[in-house]
């Protein structure tokens, strides 16, 4: 287990459309992340860039949610580097059915 600490920059943009809907976009940037392996003592640096989109109608539905992020973890050795790509999306329709569900989680080493 590695616990990271560092700085976070969070930006939120909110828009109300002409039909009374609400749209929110947020951007997260984590920089200067630093952590040490709990059992190994190996040190890591990291960066994270994430973006979230949510929108909903006047009665809260339909509701859409999309999250995309890239986590870059850089270790001391040649094989300790990892890039994680995460994306999630779903839509809740006015009849409360959930559609358009998509999840993707990929990790690359090197």
RABELMO-V878881 format. One record per pair of residues at least 24 apart in sequence whose C-alpha atoms are under 6 Angstrom apart, sorted by sequence separation. I is the first residue (numbers start at 1). J is the second residue. D is the distance in whole Angstrom. If there is no record, write none. Layout:
# RABELMO-V878881
((I:J:D) (I:J:D))
This chain:
# RABELMO-V878881
((7:31:5) (27:51:5) (47:71:6) (65:89:5) (83:107:6) (26:51:6) (47:72:5) (65:90:6) (83:108:5) (6:32:5) (26:52:5) (46:72:5) (64:90:6) (82:108:6) (6:33:4) (25:52:6) (46:73:4) (64:91:4) (82:109:5) (5:33:5) (25:53:5) (45:73:6) (46:74:6) (63:91:6) (81:109:6) (4:33:6) (5:34:6) (24:53:6) (45:74:5) (63:92:5) (81:110:5) (4:34:5) (24:54:5) (44:74:5) (62:92:5) (4:35:4) (23:54:6) (44:75:5) (62:93:5) (79:110:6) (3:35:5) (23:55:4) (62:94:5) (2:35:6) (22:55:5) (61:94:5) (2:36:6) (22:56:6) (2:37:5) (21:56:6) (1:37:6) (2:38:6) (21:57:4) (1:38:5) (21:58:5) (20:58:5))
